[in-house]
Amino acid sequence: MRYPVLLTIRALMAAGAIFALTNQPALGQAAKAAPGSSAWSMPKTPWGDPDLQGTWTSDDCIGTPMNRPANFGDRQYLTEQELTQRGSQLARQHENDLKETVAPDQRVGTGPPAHWGERARRPCKQTSLVVDPPNGRTPDLLPEAKARPVPEGAGNNNPKADSWEDFSYYIRCITRGVTGSIFPVIYGNGQQIVQAPGYVTILQEMVHEARVIPTDGRPHASPNIRSYMGDARGHWEGSTLVVETTNFLNNKTGIGLNGGGTPTSDALKLTERFTRIGPNEMQYEVTIDDPKTFTKPFKVAFPLTQEPGYQNFEYACHEGNYAMFDSLSGARAQEKKAAAQAAKKN
């Protein structure tokens, strides 16, 4: 978000651990272009790795659908005319965000004002986040995956509230999973990358996930060690950081936005590729391979950009951690009131 950074103690400790590994300067040094040339060169860290450091955001693809609308067919990119139309929509949205009044008939809601959300600076060129298969749509679920229970709150903020288990892991402020933490949503898309010899750390704005990724060739942890965010191992392929993540907990988060949708299995394997292609742009892609959930692997890709002044903001989530208690006790109070009204009618 575009505010002063307030990292949690967990995130600060993760970043501090990385910096403590080396006495080298933390910021990389860009390779200079030849005299008279304006060509961009990949910057390098003091120890020679490609420098991906900085705070990146997927804001420019906010609103791009996960699955491609059928009318686009196999077309991955918008036409120039469609991009112009999207640009005009963003301009109008920006103008509306600057208004300090609302329409007289505006309904009062519990959510924040619309202008509190993050906005794209330019229209995303893609017609969908899914780029492979060619139709831009998530492969079919296997029959056993269709039978998995999906939390009531996985796609909205209004679950039944019969139990805390009716709420998604995201609404409970536990995790959004790996893909849910980087896919573009309405706010909180910051990805702060910090590097040290043999390590890359990604500090993610929402839920304050901190992914510490070894790049020194060590093997994955034992299959008996599992977590919401899995076990990540990275390596360099030229200027691309490749991160393979396994060892996920079974049936916790999905591949959808905010970790929603059908939960994935313990067989999930993610292969991410981070490729810096300019001073302020990085191409991100992830291959999702879960043979217990989807009929075949598929790929999601979109650009990450750096915006002047953009920093990770504190993600308080449940203020004082009362949300679960209040949601469940409020539901019980509503049920008690409904039962009393029904008794009066009888």
N, C-alpha and C positions, 0 to 999 in steps of 0.2 A: 504494500500500500504506500501511498505518497505521504508518509508521516515519519517523524523521527523514530528510529529503531529502538524497540524495547524487547530484547530477547529474554526468554525464560532462563532460569538458572541452568536447566538441562542443556539448552542450546549453547549457552556460554561455556559450560564445562566441556561440551563436545568440541567447540571451536578451539578452546584453550588447550585441549589435549593434542590437537593437531599441530598448533603452533609450537607447543613444547617439544615436538619431535625434532625441530631443527632450529639452528641459530641463523639460518639464511633469512633474508628479507622475505616477507610473506607475498608481496606483490611481484608479479612477473615483469619481465622487461621485453618489450616488443622488439622483434627483429626489424631493423631499419630498412626502408625501401631504398633502391638505388637512387643516386642523385638525379633530380629532375623527373622521377617517377612518382605517380600517385597511387601505385598499386599497394594494396594492403598485404602485410605479411603476418603469418601466425606468430603471436608473441610466445615466448618461452619463459618458463620459471627459471630461477637461478640454477636449479639442478637439471634443467634440460627438457622437462616435460612440456607438452603443449599447455598453454595457460588459458584455463577456462574460468578463472576467478571473476567474481562480481555477483551482482544480484540480477537475475534474469526473470522474465515474466512471460506467461502465455496469454496475457491480456488481449493481444490483437486477434486471437481466435475465439474470444468470448462469443457465445451464441452460435458458433459453427456446430451443426448437428453431429453427433457421434456417427450415426448411420445416414448415408446419402439418400435424400429424397428420390423416389423412383423416377421423377421427370428428368433428372440429370443423367440417367443411365450410367455409362462407364466414364463420364466426363469428370475428371478430378478437380479441374480449376474453373472458376467463373470467367465469363467473357469480360472484355473491357467495358461493355455497356452495363453488365451486371455489377461490376466493381464500382462504376460511377454511381449507380443507384444506391449501392450499399454505403458509399462515401457520403452521399446526400442524407441518408438516414442517420448516420453517425453525427453529422453536423447539426441536424435538427434535434437529436437527442442531447447534444452538448448544450444547445441553446436552452432547452427545457430544464436541464440540470442547473442552470444559472438563475432560474426563477426562484424567488423566495416566497411566493404565495402559491396556493393551490386553488383548484376550481371550487366554487361554492358548494357543489354537491359531492365533493370528494369524501369517500368513506374513510373512517379511521380504522387503521389496522394495528397489529402488534409488531409488525416488521419495521425496519428502519426506512427513512425516506429513500426514494429511488436513487437520488443523486449520491448516496453514500456508497453505492456499488462502484466497482472498477469499470472503466470503459476502454474499448479499443481505440487506438490512436489512428488506425488505418484499417480498411476492410481486409479481412482474411481472404486470401485468394482461393482457398480450398472449398469444395462443396461438401466435404465431410471430414471428420477426423480419421476415420478408417480409410486407409489408402490401398490395402490389399486384403481380400480379393478385389479384382478390378471394379466390381459393382459398388465398392465402398460400404459394404454392409457386414455386420458381425455374423460369422457363421452360425448355423443352427446349433441349438443345445442338444446334447445327448438325452435320451429318455430319462436316465437316472438323475441328470442335472435338473430337468424340469420338475422333478419330484421334491427337490430341496426346498425347504421353507425359506421364504424371503421375508425379512422383518417388515412389519407394517409401515415403519417409518423410513424404509429404504429409498422411496421416491417422493416423500413429502414430509411435512413436519406435523402431521396430524394422525398419529397412530392410535390404535384402540386404547392404549394405556391400561390394558388388563395387567400387564407386568412390564418390568423394565426391559424384558427380552422382546417386547413389541417394538422397541426403538432400535434403529440401526446403530452400529458402532460409531458412525459419524455423529449422529444426534446425541449419543452418550459421551461424545468428546473423548473417545478412546483412540480411534484411528480411522483413516480413509483408505489405508493400504497404499502400495507403491503408486499404482496408476492413478488412483483417486487423488493423490497428493500433488500431481503435476498436470493432470488434464485441466483445461481452462473452465473455470466457473465464474460466478458473478463477482467474487472478490477473493483476496487472499492467495493470489497465484505466484507469490514471490518464491524464488529458488536461489538461495545464496550459496555459491560454491566457494569452498576454501580448499587449498591444496598444500601438501607437504610431501617430502620424499616418501614414496611408497603408499600414499593415502590421498583419497579425495573425499571430502565431506560435503554433503548437501543438507543445508538447513532450510526446511520447508515452512512457509509461513503458517499455513493452516495446521492446527493441532500440534504445531511445533515438533514435527518429526525431525530427527537428526540421523541421517544415513552416513555412517562411517564406512567407507569402501576401500579395502586394501587393494593395492595394485602391484604387490610385490611377488605375485605368483603362488601364494599359499593356497592350499585346497579349501574347499567348502567345509564348514563345520559338519559334525556327525548328523545324519538324518534324524537322530533323536532330539536334536536341538532345533526348535521351530519357534517362529514368532509371527506377529501380524505383518511385519515388513520384510520377513524372510532374511536370508543370509546372502549378502552381496559380495561379489568378487569382480574386480575390474582389471582391464589390461588395455594397452594402447595399440591401435592399428593405424599407423601413420599419425595423423592429427586427430583421430577419432577415439574418444573414450568409450570402450565397450564394457557394459556392466551386465553380468549374468547373476540373476537372483533366484534362489531355490529355497527349500526348507520353510515353506509357508505353513501356517496353521490351516487346518481343514475347515471349510464352511464358515468363513468369517466375513470377508468383504468381497465385493464384486468388481468387475472391470468398468462399470458405468461411472458417470460423473459423481464425485464425492464418495466413491467406493460403493455405489448402489448397484442394484440389479442382482441377478442370481449369484450367490456366493461361489467362489472358485474352490478347487479341491487342494489337497496336499500334494498333488502331482504338478501344480502350476510351476512353470518356468518362464521367467521374463528375461528378454535380451534387449537391453537399451543401448542406443548409440547417440552420443553427444558429439556433434561436429560443429566447431566454430567456423563460420563462413565469412565473417566480417567483423569489424570492430565492435558492432552492437547487435549482432545477430548470430544465433546458433540454431542448427537444425536438430530436432529431437525426433527419434523414432523408437518404438518399442514393439517387439514381436511377442505376442501372447500365445503360449503353447500350454494348453491344459487338456490332455487326452481324456480326462474324466469329466470334462464339462462341455467342450466344444468339439464339433465334428472335425475341425482342422484348425491349424494355427492361423492367426491373422495379424495384421500390422496396423498400428496407429502412428501418425506422424504429424508434426506441426512445428512452426518456428517459435523459438524463444528469443526475446529481445531485451536489450537494456534501455532503460528510460532514465534520463538525467534526474537525479533526486529520488529515484525509487528505492525504497528500503523495506525490509521485512518489518511488520508492525506486530505488536503484542496481540496474541490470539487468546483472549480471556475465556472464550467459550462459555461454560457455565459459571456465571458470576457467583463466587462463593460456593459453587458446587451444589446449589439448591435445586437445580432444574428438575432432576429426576424425582426428588421428594415432592416438589410442588406439583409436577405433572401427575404423578400417581395419586397423591392425596386429593388433588382437585378433581380427578376422575371419580374417586370414591365419594367425594362430597356431592357431585352431580348425580351419581347413582342413588345416593341416600335421599336426595331431594326428589328425584323421579319416583322412587318407591313410596315416599310419603304422599305425593300427589296422587299416585295410583290408589293408595289405601283410602284416601278421602272420597274418591269417586265410588269406591265399593261400599 
